[in-house]
Amino acid sequence: MQRLYDFLRRHPTGVDSFWALLLFCMSGLAVAEQPGTIGHRLGGAVVSIALCLVVALRRRAPEKMLLLTIATGAAQLAGDIQPNVYDFAMLVIVYTVASGHVKWASRLALAGGLLASAAAALRWAHDTDVFRTMIMVGFLTVPFILAWVMGDSMRTRRAYWAQLEERAEQLEKDREQQAKLAVTAERARIARELHDVVAHNVSVMVVQADGAAYVLDASPEQAKQALETISGTGRQALAEMRRLLGVLRTDETAEGGEYVPQPDVEQLGELVEQVRRAGLPVDFRIEGAARPLPSGVELTAYRIVQEALTNTRKHGGPNVGASVRLTYFDDGLGLLIEDDGRGAQQELYQSGGADGMGHGLIGMRERVGMVGGTLDAGPRPGGGFRISVLLPAKPGGR
């Protein structure tokens, strides 16, 4: 049964041709038994062929078949060819045209059906009673009205389903677009995280390695401390990179169970100590009453300080010092990172933030913008560099 249904759906014209052939056979028998002259029977055969052709081609050319039906009906009235089984094709074409999207054809089919029923009742009614004639007109009109209503309802349903399918396709496209945007945003976030991890930790390792090589013969103890710092920094960098890469491993279990948590403002003290051990003096102060903040805000604060101190160490020049102020406000968190360097920070600022390993200041602005904060960066009066950041207590708004 399902195969038959699929075949009928794939070959609608063949189905119409079958029904047209069946109607032709039935109408042929009816014409042969129809009373009247040979001319009436010949006219009935012509009408039968025309209306069977209407049924066969109703899907391919519905408007043309409607006009052919009207012409055939007019000839039937003029030639006094009485209604027969082949006139069922008129109901079929009215339904077909009403289910289409051509408005003028649908309206013409409705008007033609109403006029055809009235004309047939008046043409072949043998009863002189007007009341009975009106009843016959109404009786003949009902099938045409029902055929038109069914066709128009089918048109409405098809339009409704087409609209639903279009909406579903649009929703699918929107979901795909949102997924692509989410993937792009996640890649950008991971890129920023990797930049911060690599830029900070590798720069610390390079500085310590240079210092160890310089004092290796004169002060083996200091060289040993520098190597220990390099070792600890390398392990920390590997742990953070493992955590970041673990984000991409959605179908595997991470080595060692859990990854290192995201850094927050409580780890700023460890970061400052690490920078100090690398040779950069840092004055670190916390002002205001400390309180928990959203993880996104705390991660942003940590990465901003990390990036700023990395840039100071790389571009601040010799004998540079830095200060970090962390201030808790009622509606957010403030950061002020300054240095007194005389190195390449001015060029770094004017070039838009490119630091040779990424886009330092650009990345900072992106991070701050993602949580709805503000960032102001530029040279200090009298020399050095300043970065001022205000982060809201709630990400995305202030």
C-alpha positions as CSV (number, residue, x, y, z in Angstrom):
1,M,0.0,0.0,0.0
2,Q,2.8,2.4,0.8
3,R,4.5,1.6,-2.5
4,L,1.3,2.4,-4.3
5,Y,0.9,5.6,-2.5
6,D,4.5,6.6,-3.3
7,F,3.9,5.7,-7.0
8,L,0.8,7.9,-7.1
9,R,2.7,10.8,-5.6
10,R,5.6,10.5,-8.1
11,H,3.3,10.1,-11.2
12,P,0.3,12.4,-10.8
13,T,-0.2,12.9,-14.5
14,G,-0.4,9.1,-15.0
15,V,-3.0,8.9,-12.3
16,D,-5.0,11.6,-14.0
17,S,-4.7,9.8,-17.4
18,F,-6.0,6.7,-15.7
19,W,-9.1,8.5,-14.4
20,A,-9.6,10.2,-17.7
21,L,-9.6,6.8,-19.5
22,L,-12.0,5.4,-17.0
23,L,-14.3,8.4,-17.5
24,F,-14.0,8.1,-21.2
25,C,-15.1,4.5,-21.1
26,M,-18.1,5.3,-18.8
27,S,-19.1,8.3,-20.9
28,G,-18.8,6.2,-24.1
29,L,-21.3,3.8,-22.8
30,A,-23.5,6.6,-21.7
31,V,-23.4,8.3,-25.0
32,A,-24.2,5.1,-26.9
33,E,-27.3,4.7,-24.8
34,Q,-28.2,8.3,-24.9
35,P,-31.5,9.0,-26.8
36,G,-31.5,11.4,-29.7
37,T,-30.2,11.7,-33.2
38,I,-26.9,10.6,-34.5
39,G,-25.8,14.3,-34.5
40,H,-26.6,14.5,-30.7
41,R,-24.6,11.3,-30.1
42,L,-21.7,12.6,-32.2
43,G,-21.8,15.9,-30.3
44,G,-21.9,13.9,-27.0
45,A,-18.8,12.0,-28.1
46,V,-16.9,15.2,-28.9
47,V,-17.9,16.7,-25.5
48,S,-16.9,13.5,-23.8
49,I,-13.4,13.5,-25.5
50,A,-12.9,17.2,-24.6
51,L,-13.9,16.7,-20.9
52,C,-11.8,13.6,-20.6
53,L,-8.9,15.6,-22.0
54,V,-9.6,18.2,-19.2
55,V,-9.2,15.5,-16.6
56,A,-6.0,14.1,-18.1
57,L,-4.3,17.5,-18.4
58,R,-5.7,19.3,-15.4
59,R,-2.4,19.4,-13.5
60,R,-0.2,20.4,-16.5
61,A,-2.4,23.3,-17.7
62,P,-5.2,24.0,-15.3
63,E,-6.1,27.5,-16.6
64,K,-6.2,26.3,-20.3
65,M,-8.3,23.3,-19.3
66,L,-10.7,25.6,-17.4
67,L,-11.2,27.7,-20.6
68,L,-11.7,24.4,-22.6
69,T,-14.3,23.3,-20.1
70,I,-16.2,26.6,-20.4
71,A,-16.1,26.4,-24.1
72,T,-17.3,22.8,-24.0
73,G,-20.1,23.6,-21.6
74,A,-21.2,26.5,-23.9
75,A,-21.2,24.1,-26.9
76,Q,-23.1,21.6,-24.9
77,L,-25.8,24.1,-24.1
78,A,-26.0,25.4,-27.7
79,G,-26.1,21.9,-29.2
80,D,-28.7,20.7,-26.7
81,I,-26.4,17.9,-25.5
82,Q,-27.9,16.8,-22.2
83,P,-25.8,16.4,-19.1
84,N,-24.1,13.0,-18.7
85,V,-21.4,11.3,-16.7
86,Y,-18.6,13.1,-18.5
87,D,-19.8,16.4,-16.9
88,F,-18.2,15.2,-13.7
89,A,-15.0,16.7,-15.2
90,M,-16.4,20.1,-14.6
91,L,-16.3,19.5,-10.9
92,V,-12.8,18.2,-11.1
93,I,-11.5,21.2,-13.0
94,V,-13.2,23.6,-10.5
95,Y,-11.5,21.8,-7.6
96,T,-8.1,21.8,-9.4
97,V,-8.2,25.5,-10.3
98,A,-9.4,26.5,-6.8
99,S,-6.5,24.6,-5.2
100,G,-4.0,26.6,-7.4
101,H,-2.5,30.0,-6.9
102,V,-4.0,31.8,-9.9
103,K,-6.7,34.0,-8.4
104,W,-8.5,35.0,-11.6
105,A,-8.8,31.3,-12.6
106,S,-10.2,30.4,-9.2
107,R,-12.8,33.2,-9.4
108,L,-13.7,32.3,-12.9
109,A,-14.2,28.7,-12.0
110,L,-16.5,29.6,-9.2
111,A,-18.6,31.9,-11.3
112,G,-18.6,29.4,-14.2
113,G,-19.8,26.6,-11.9
114,L,-22.6,28.7,-10.6
115,L,-23.7,29.9,-14.0
116,A,-23.4,26.3,-15.4
117,S,-25.7,24.9,-12.8
118,A,-28.3,27.6,-13.4
119,A,-28.0,27.4,-17.2
120,A,-28.4,23.6,-17.1
121,A,-31.4,23.7,-14.9
122,L,-33.1,26.3,-17.1
123,R,-32.1,24.6,-20.4
124,W,-33.3,21.1,-19.6
125,A,-35.9,21.7,-17.0
126,H,-39.3,20.4,-18.3
127,D,-41.2,21.5,-15.3
128,T,-43.0,24.9,-15.6
129,D,-43.1,25.3,-11.9
130,V,-40.7,28.1,-11.0
131,F,-40.3,26.9,-7.4
132,R,-39.2,23.5,-8.5
133,T,-36.9,25.0,-11.1
134,M,-35.2,27.0,-8.4
135,I,-34.8,24.0,-6.2
136,M,-33.1,22.2,-9.1
137,V,-30.8,25.2,-9.6
138,G,-29.8,25.1,-6.0
139,F,-29.4,21.3,-6.1
140,L,-27.1,21.5,-9.1
141,T,-25.2,24.5,-7.6
142,V,-24.2,22.7,-4.4
143,P,-21.6,20.3,-6.0
144,F,-19.8,23.2,-7.7
145,I,-19.7,25.2,-4.5
146,L,-18.4,22.1,-2.6
147,A,-15.7,21.4,-5.2
148,W,-14.5,25.0,-5.1
149,V,-14.5,25.2,-1.3
150,M,-12.5,21.9,-1.1
151,G,-10.0,23.2,-3.6
152,D,-9.6,26.5,-1.9
153,S,-9.1,24.7,1.5
154,M,-6.4,22.6,-0.1
155,R,-4.7,25.7,-1.4
156,T,-4.8,27.2,2.1
157,R,-3.3,24.0,3.6
158,R,-0.6,23.8,1.0
159,A,0.3,27.5,1.7
160,Y,0.3,26.8,5.4
161,W,2.6,23.8,5.1
162,A,4.9,25.6,2.7
163,Q,5.2,28.4,5.2
164,L,6.0,26.0,8.0
165,E,8.6,24.3,5.9
166,E,10.2,27.7,5.0
167,R,10.2,28.7,8.7
168,A,11.8,25.4,9.7
169,E,14.5,25.8,7.1
170,Q,15.1,29.4,8.3
171,L,15.3,28.2,11.9
172,E,17.8,25.5,10.8
173,K,19.9,28.1,9.0
174,D,19.7,30.3,12.1
175,R,20.8,27.5,14.3
176,E,23.7,26.7,12.0
177,Q,24.7,30.4,11.9
178,Q,24.5,30.6,15.7
179,A,26.6,27.5,16.0
180,K,29.3,28.9,13.7
181,L,29.3,32.2,15.6
182,A,29.7,30.2,18.9
183,V,32.6,28.2,17.4
184,T,34.2,31.4,16.2
185,A,33.8,33.1,19.6
186,E,35.1,30.0,21.4
187,R,38.2,29.9,19.1
188,A,38.8,33.6,19.8
189,R,38.6,33.0,23.5
190,I,41.0,30.0,23.4
191,A,43.3,32.1,21.2
192,R,43.3,34.9,23.8
193,E,43.9,32.4,26.6
194,L,46.8,30.7,24.8
195,H,48.3,34.1,24.0
196,D,48.2,35.1,27.7
197,V,49.6,31.8,28.8
198,V,52.4,31.7,26.2
199,A,53.3,35.3,26.3
200,H,53.6,35.5,30.1
201,N,55.1,32.2,31.0
202,V,57.5,32.0,28.1
203,S,58.8,35.6,28.6
204,V,59.4,34.7,32.3
205,M,61.3,31.6,31.2
206,V,63.4,33.6,28.7
207,V,64.3,36.2,31.3
208,Q,65.2,33.6,33.9
209,A,67.3,31.6,31.4
210,D,69.2,34.7,30.4
211,G,69.8,35.5,34.0
212,A,70.9,32.0,34.8
213,A,73.4,32.0,31.9
214,Y,74.8,35.3,33.1
215,V,75.4,34.3,36.7
216,L,76.1,30.6,36.1
217,D,79.8,30.8,36.8
218,A,79.8,33.7,39.3
219,S,76.8,32.7,41.4
220,P,75.7,29.1,41.0
221,E,73.1,29.5,43.7
222,Q,71.3,32.3,41.8
223,A,71.5,30.2,38.6
224,K,69.9,27.3,40.5
225,Q,67.0,29.6,41.7
226,A,66.5,30.8,38.1
227,L,66.4,27.3,36.8
228,E,63.8,26.3,39.5
229,T,61.7,29.3,38.5
230,I,61.9,28.2,34.8
231,S,60.9,24.7,35.9
232,G,57.9,25.9,37.9
233,T,56.8,28.4,35.2
234,G,57.0,25.7,32.6
235,R,54.9,23.3,34.6
236,Q,52.3,26.1,35.2
237,A,52.2,26.9,31.5
238,L,51.8,23.2,30.6
239,A,48.9,22.9,33.1
240,E,47.1,25.9,31.7
241,M,47.6,24.8,28.1
242,R,46.4,21.3,29.0
243,R,43.2,22.9,30.5
244,L,42.7,25.0,27.4
245,L,43.2,22.1,25.0
246,G,40.9,20.0,27.2
247,V,38.1,22.3,26.1
248,L,38.4,20.8,22.7
249,R,38.3,17.2,24.0
250,T,34.6,16.8,24.3
251,D,34.5,13.0,23.8
252,E,37.5,12.0,26.0
253,T,38.4,12.0,29.6
254,A,41.1,14.5,30.6
255,E,44.4,13.1,31.8
256,G,44.5,13.2,35.6
257,G,40.7,13.6,35.9
258,E,40.2,17.4,36.1
259,Y,41.9,20.3,34.5
260,V,43.3,23.3,36.3
261,P,40.5,25.8,37.2
262,Q,40.3,29.2,35.6
263,P,42.5,31.8,37.4
264,D,40.9,34.5,39.4
265,V,41.8,37.6,41.4
266,E,42.9,35.5,44.4
267,Q,45.8,34.2,42.3
268,L,47.0,37.7,41.4
269,G,49.3,37.6,44.4
270,E,51.0,34.4,43.1
271,L,51.2,36.1,39.7
272,V,52.9,39.2,41.1
273,E,55.3,37.0,43.1
274,Q,56.2,35.1,40.0
275,V,56.9,38.4,38.1
276,R,59.0,39.6,41.0
277,R,61.1,36.5,40.9
278,A,61.6,37.1,37.2
279,G,63.3,40.4,38.1
280,L,60.5,43.0,37.7
281,P,59.7,45.0,41.0
282,V,55.9,45.2,41.4
283,D,54.0,47.2,44.0
284,F,50.7,45.3,44.5
285,R,47.9,46.7,46.6
286,I,44.2,45.8,47.1
287,E,41.8,48.5,48.1
288,G,38.2,48.1,49.2
289,A,36.3,45.1,50.7
290,A,37.1,42.0,48.7
291,R,34.1,39.9,47.6
292,P,33.3,37.2,45.2
293,L,32.7,38.3,41.6
294,P,31.5,36.4,38.5
295,S,34.2,34.0,37.1
296,G,34.2,35.9,33.8
297,V,35.0,39.2,35.5
298,E,37.7,37.6,37.7
299,L,39.3,35.8,34.8
300,T,39.4,39.1,32.8
301,A,41.0,40.9,35.7
302,Y,43.7,38.3,36.0
303,R,44.5,38.2,32.3
304,I,44.6,42.0,32.1
305,V,47.2,42.2,34.9
306,Q,49.1,39.3,33.4
307,E,49.2,40.9,29.9
308,A,50.1,44.3,31.3
309,L,53.0,43.0,33.4
310,T,54.2,40.9,30.5
311,N,54.3,43.9,28.2
312,T,56.1,45.9,30.9
313,R,58.8,43.3,31.2
314,K,59.2,43.0,27.5
315,H,58.9,46.6,26.4
316,G,59.5,48.7,29.5
317,G,63.3,48.9,29.1
318,P,66.0,48.5,31.8
319,N,65.4,49.2,35.5
320,V,61.6,49.4,35.0
321,G,59.3,49.1,38.0
322,A,55.5,48.5,38.0
323,S,52.5,48.9,40.3
324,V,49.2,47.1,40.4
325,R,46.1,48.5,42.2
326,L,43.0,46.3,42.6
327,T,40.0,48.3,43.9
328,Y,36.7,46.9,44.8
329,F,33.8,49.3,44.2
330,D,30.1,48.8,45.0
331,D,29.2,48.2,41.4
332,G,32.4,46.6,40.0
333,L,36.1,46.1,40.1
334,G,38.8,48.6,39.2
335,L,42.4,47.9,37.9
336,L,45.2,50.3,37.6
337,I,48.5,49.0,36.2
338,E,51.4,51.5,35.7
339,D,55.1,51.4,35.0
340,D,57.9,53.9,34.8
341,G,59.6,52.3,31.9
342,R,61.4,54.1,29.0
343,G,61.3,51.3,26.5
344,A,59.0,50.4,23.6
345,Q,55.7,50.9,25.3
346,Q,55.0,54.1,23.4
347,E,55.5,52.4,20.1
348,L,53.4,49.5,21.3
349,Y,50.5,51.8,22.0
350,Q,50.8,53.7,18.7
351,S,50.9,50.5,16.7
352,G,47.6,49.3,18.1
353,G,48.8,46.8,20.7
354,A,50.8,44.3,18.6
355,D,53.5,42.9,20.9
356,G,55.2,40.5,18.5
357,M,53.3,37.4,19.8
358,G,49.7,38.6,19.3
359,H,47.7,41.7,19.8
360,G,48.2,42.6,23.5
361,L,46.1,45.8,23.8
362,I,43.6,44.6,21.2
363,G,43.1,41.4,23.2
364,M,42.7,43.4,26.4
365,R,39.9,45.5,24.9
366,E,38.2,42.4,23.5
367,R,38.2,40.8,27.0
368,V,37.0,43.9,28.7
369,G,34.3,44.4,26.1
370,M,33.0,40.9,26.5
371,V,32.1,41.6,30.2
372,G,30.8,45.1,29.5
373,G,33.7,47.0,31.0
374,T,35.9,49.9,29.9
375,L,39.6,50.2,29.3
376,D,41.9,53.2,28.9
377,A,45.5,52.6,28.0
378,G,48.3,55.0,27.1
379,P,51.5,56.8,28.1
380,R,51.7,58.3,31.6
381,P,52.6,62.0,32.0
382,G,56.3,62.1,32.7
383,G,57.0,58.7,31.2
384,G,55.9,55.1,31.5
385,F,52.7,53.5,30.6
386,R,49.3,53.2,32.3
387,I,46.3,50.8,31.9
388,S,43.1,51.7,33.7
389,V,40.2,49.2,33.6
390,L,36.7,49.2,35.2
391,L,34.9,45.9,35.2
392,P,31.2,45.7,36.2
393,A,30.0,43.4,39.0
394,K,27.7,41.7,36.5
395,P,29.2,40.6,33.1
396,G,27.6,42.3,30.1
397,G,26.3,45.3,32.0
398,R,27.3,48.0,34.4
